[in-house]
Amino acid sequence: MTGPAAPARHPLRDAVFARLWVSGLLSETGKWVLQLALPLYVLQLTSSALVTSVVAMLGLLPSLFMAPVVGALVDRWDRRGVLVVVSVAQAALLPLLLGVDDRGDLWLIYLVTGAEATLTVAFESVKNVALSTVVAPDQLVSANAAIGLNVSMGRLVGSPLGGILLSTAGLPFVIGFGSLSFLVAAALAWTIPRGPRTREAPGADQRFLTGLGRGLRTIRDVPVLRGTFACVGLLSLAQGMFVVLFLLFVTDLISAGEAQAGLLRGVQAVGGFVGTVTAGVLTRRLGAPRLLSTGVLVFCAVSALTWNMSTVTAGLWVYVALFTVAGVPAVWLAAAWLSLVQQSSPLPVRGRVMALVLGLSDGFQALGMLVAGLLTGVVDTLAALDIQAALLLCAGLLALRLHPGRGTAEKHGKVLTRGRLARAAVLARTQHRRDDQS
């Protein structure tokens, strides 16, 4: 008679994953320092909201267009080497900003912002592919939840730090901190063991240009990936709307100021800790597809309650509590969709699939910002926020289709089995042609 199963070891107790996690945390912190400080600097330099919004958009759009190329390179190159080279390149680009003195030098900011955005997609893609090879399959959601937590922590630390450095020390110190964080991230990445070498299946086109579309074809052909791709698109559209509408919610609906806005954004990281701790347990009970739908629907319910509570009370601590709670399902849903992409995409094309999903996310966030801007001229703030919550509801209902009922795990297994059978068929046909020729 066997005793109860031992509790699963958390991935952060593994030295390799811990180094990958810290490297990602430093990269995220450096990214958020720049994403806060550079638009503020441009606003100070130009006093133009339009030019400032262009800089913000350049932090998102390049990844949408460069994702196929970045993903193909990630699949072909050594993953540890990509992490190191990308981090060093991010550090090396930033000193170019020291040449910005007036409006005539804005092209340097555009160039550096776009290049940093593209390099960030490469870093995130290879980090998520590497993660799927250094932790056990049953620890994947817990590992992704921990990665989601360092994203929250990077934003929580990096955003205010960027503002403080810019206002008290100036742009050179922002550049110095960003470069240092990327260089330390590169040093940590160098200590990570090389990942397993991957090869395209026999019969696959090995040419670089024609291989760019393999990630998109993989998403099209695997139902779980196709559904996850669509769900992430809706979530990102809603997130882009939130970025714009949140400030209007704070100023117009609950009559708060900048300090209160910073507090509400920051407390989500507290909920993120709870989400990280509980994600692994919930995955063992529910599975990644069910965790995705649960996370999205709970996040939708909390969001709708938060927006409409403004008709009842403007008490700040009510919203502190609600935003803290919202951080929990936010980690669940992010960990779940990352795990589904990692589990459902073959390793030889996983970089391309991951880059495409991340590129889609950035592109739809940019679109969401535009949609929110257009909506605010047509409907009131609360109605626009309810539309944002409705998008989350659509994403949750779509996620439910990833597991229509009993036997979901078996159905998911059949999808992967059909993929293995397809590759086996290619091998058989190749061998048959060789036999005929001999």
N, C-alpha and C positions, 0 to 999 in steps of 0.2 A: 504494500500500500504506500503510495507516494504522498509526500507532504505538499503543502501549497507552493505554487511556483514562486521563485524568488522575484522580488521587484526588479524591473528592467533597469539597467544602468543608464543614467542620463548621458547623452552624447558628449556634453561638455566635460565629462570626466575622462574622455579620450584625448590624449595629448595632441594628436594630429588635428582632430576636429577643433579643439580649443584654439590652436594656432590659426586655423582657417577663420574661426569666429572672430578672434581679436583683429586679424588682418582686415576682415570685412567691417568691423566696428570703426577702425581708424579711417578706412576709406570712406565710410558713410559720414563720419564726423567732418572730414575734410570737404566732402561734397556739400553738406548742408551749410558749412561756414561760407562757402563760395555762393551757394544759391541764395543766401540771405544778403550777403555783403555786396555782391556785384550789382544786382538791380538797384539797391539803395545808393551805391556809388554813382551809377548812371543817372538816377533821379536827381542827386545832388549836382551832377555835372551839367545836366541838360534841362532840368525842371520840366521834362516831358514825360507824361504818363504813357504815351504811345511808344516812345523809344524804350522806356523801361519794360513795357510788356513784350516788345520784340526780344529783348535779352532773356526774359523769362521763358518765352516760347522756344528760343534757341536751345534752352536746356532740356527740351523734350523732343522736338521734331527730328533732329538728326538721327536719333536711334530708330525712328520709324522707317526711314529710307535706307539706313545703313545696316539694318538688322540682318538681311540675308547674307551680305558679304562678311560681316563680323562673325555670324554663326558658322559659316563655312570655314573661315580661318581657325576658329576655336576647335572645330572638329578635326582639322588637319595638323595642328601644332600641339606640342607638349603643353599640358594644362598648367603645370607649375611655371614653366617658362613664360606663358602668356600672362599669368598673374603678376609676375615680376616685371616684365617689360611694360605692361600697361601702367602699372603703378609708377614706375620710373618716368614714363612718358608724361603722365599726369603732373608729376612734380616738375619736370623740365619745362613744360609749357607755361606754367604760371608766371615765371619772371618776365615773360613778354609783356605782361600787363603794367610793368613799371614804366613802359614807354607811353602810357596814356596820360596826357596832360590837359587836353581840351576836346571839344566835340569832333574835331577833325581826326582824332585818333580812335574814334569809336569802332572802326573796322577791326582793330586789334582785339577789342572785347568780344565782338561778334565771332571772330576767328577762334579765339581761345574757348569761348563758351560752347560753340558747336563742336570743337574737337574734344573738349572734356566730356561732353554728353555722349559722343560716340565711344570714347574710351571707357566710360562708365558702363555702357551696355556690354562691352567686351568683358570687363571685370565681373559684372554680375552674372553673365552667361557662363563663364568658365568656373566661377565660384560655385554656382548651383549644380553644374555638371560634376565638378570635383566632389562636392558634398555627397552626391548620390553614390560615389564609389568608395568613400571612406567610412561610411556608417552602415550598420546592418539594415536590411529592408524594414524590419519592424521598428527601427528607431528613426526612420526617415521623417515622419511628421514632427516628432519631438525636435529633431535637428533643424527642420525648417522653421519651427516655432521659435527656437533660439536665434536663428538668423533674423526672423521677423522682429524679435526683441532688440537686436543690435541696430536694426533700421530705426526703430523708435527711439532708442537711446542716442543714436547718432544725430537724429533730428532734434531731440530734446536738449542735447549739449551743444550741437553745432550751430543751430539757429541763433540762440541768444549770444553765443560766443562770437559769431560773425558780426552781429550788431555792436557788441561791446568793443571788439578789436577795431572796427571801422571808426566808431565814434571817438574812441580814446587814443588810439595809436595811429590810425590811418591805413590806407590800402597796402603799403609795404608789409605791415605786420600780418594782415590777412593772407597775403601771398606767402609769407614765410611760414605761417602756421599750416596752410594748406599743403605746401611742398613738403614740410617735415612729416605731416601725417601720412602722405602718400609714400614717402621714402621708408618710413618705419613699417608700413603695410607691406612694401616690397621685400624688406628684410625678413619679415615673418613668413611671407609666402615662400621665400627661398628655402626655409627649413622644412616645408611640407614635402613628403616623399613624392616621387614621380608617380603619376597615375598609370593604370594599365593602358597599353597601346591599343588603339582600335583600328579596325579595318572595315572598309565597305564590303558588303556581301559580294561574292563572285558574281560577275555579270552586271554589276552596277557601273554606271558611267563614272570613270575616275577623273575626268576633266573638271577643272575648277569651275569654269563658267556654267557648264551644263549641270553641275552639282548644286548650284545655288538654290534651285527650286525643290530639292529633295525634302527640305524641312517642311515646306508648304504642302507638298504631296503627302507627307507622312501625317500631318494634321488632318488633311482631307480624308485620308483612308482609314484612320483609327477613330471610331465613334467617340471614345472617351476624350481623346484630345480635341476633337472637333467641338464637343459640347463645352469643354473647359475653356477653349479659345474664345467661344462666344460669350461665356459667362464672364471671363476676365475683361472682355471689351465693354460690357455693360457696367461692371464694377468701376472700371477706369473712367468711363464717361461720367458716372455719378461722382467719383472722386474729384474730377476736374471741376465740375459744377460746385462742389463743396468748397474748393479753394477760394472761389470768388464769393459765393453766397454766405460763407461763414462770417466774414467781416461785416456784411450787411445784417446778419442775424444779431451779432453782438452789438452793433451800433444802433440799429433801427428798432429791433424787437425787444431787446432786454436793456437797452440804454446803458451799456457798459463801455469801457475804454480800452486802450491798447494793452494796459497791464492785465486786465481781466481776460482779454483775448489770448494773451500769452499763457495765462494760467490754465484756461480751458484746453488749449492745444497740448500743454505739457502733461496734464493729469491723465491723458490717454495712455501715456507710457506706464503709469501705475497699473491700470487695467491690463496692459500688455504683459506685465510680470505674471499676473494670474492666468492669462491666456497661455503663456509659455508653459507654466507648470501643469496645467490641466489638458493641454492638447494631446499629449501622448496617451494619457488614460482614456480620453474620449475616443481616440482613434482605435484603440484596442477594442472598445465596445461598439463603435459605430462604423469604422472604416473611413477612409479618406473621402469618398464621394458623399457619404452621409454627413461627415463633419463639415464639408464645404457648404452644403445646403443649409445645415443647421446654423453655421456661422453667419451666412448671408442673411437668412430670415430673422435671426435674433438681432443682427446689426440693423436691419431694416426697421424692426419694431422699435428699437431704442432710438433710432434717428427720428422716426415719425413722432414718437412721444416727445422727444426733445424739442423739435420745431414747434409742435402745437401746444406744448406746455406754456409757450410765451403768451398765449391768450389768457392764461390763468394767473401766472406769477412771473415777476422779473427777478426773484431772489437768486442771487449769484450761486449760493451753495447748492441749490437744487440742480443747477446745470453742471457744477463741479462733480456732483455725484453721477449725473447721467453721462457726462463725457468720460468719467472714470470707468463706468460700466461698459461703455462702447468700446473701450480698448481691448476687452476680453474677446468678443467675437471677431474683432478686426484681426487679431493674431490667428484665431482658429481658421478663418477663411483663407488668409494668405498662406499659412502653412499647408492647408489642404490642397489648394490649387497647384502650388509648387510641387508637392509630392505626387499629385496625379500626372503632371507633365513629366517628372523624372521617371516615374514607374512605367509610364505608357509609351515612352519614346525609346527606340533602340539606341544603344550607346553610340554607334558610329555617326548618328545624325542628331544626337541629343543637343549639341551646341547650337545647331541651326534651329531646332524647334524652340529651345529656350530663348534664343535671341529674338525670334519672331514674336513670341508671346510678350517678351519685355518691350519690344518695339511697338507692338499693338497697344500695350498698356500706356506707354508714353504718348502715342499719337492720339488715343481716345481721351486721355487727360487734357491734352491741348484742345481737342474739340469740345470737351465739356466746359472748359473755361470760356470758349467762344459762345457756346450755347447759353451759358449763364449770363454772359454780358448782354446777349440779345434778349433774353427773357426778362431781365430787370427793366427793360424799356417797355415791356408789354403787360406784365402782370406784377402784382405786389410781391414783396420778399417772401412772405409765408407761402404763397401759392407756388413760387419758384422752388422753394425748399421741399414742398410736398411732391413736386414733379421729380426732384432728385430722389426722394424716398421711394417713389413709384418705380424708378429705374432699378433700385436695389431689390424691390419686390420681384420685378421681372427676372433679375439675375438669380434670385433664390428659387423661383419656380423652374427656371431653366436647369439649375443645378439638380433639382429633384429628378429630372429626367435621366440623370446619370446613374440612378439606381431606382428603377421603377417599382421595385418591390422585392419579394423574396427571391433569393438566388442571384443577387447582384454580383457577389464575389465570383460565382461560377461564370456569369455572363462576361464579366471583365476578364476572367481567365481565358475564356474562349476567344476574345478579341486578340489577346496576346498570343494564344496558341495558333490562331489563323495566321498571325504575322510570322511565327516561326515556321509554320508549314509552307508559307509562301517562299521564305528564304530557302527552305529545304528543296522546294520544287525548282528554284533557280539553280541550286547546286546540282540537282539530278539532271536537269536539261543540259547544263554545261558538261557534266561528265558523259552524258549520252552522246553529245556532239563530238567529244574527244574520242570516245570509243568508235564512233562511225568513221572518223578520220584515220584512226589507226587500223 
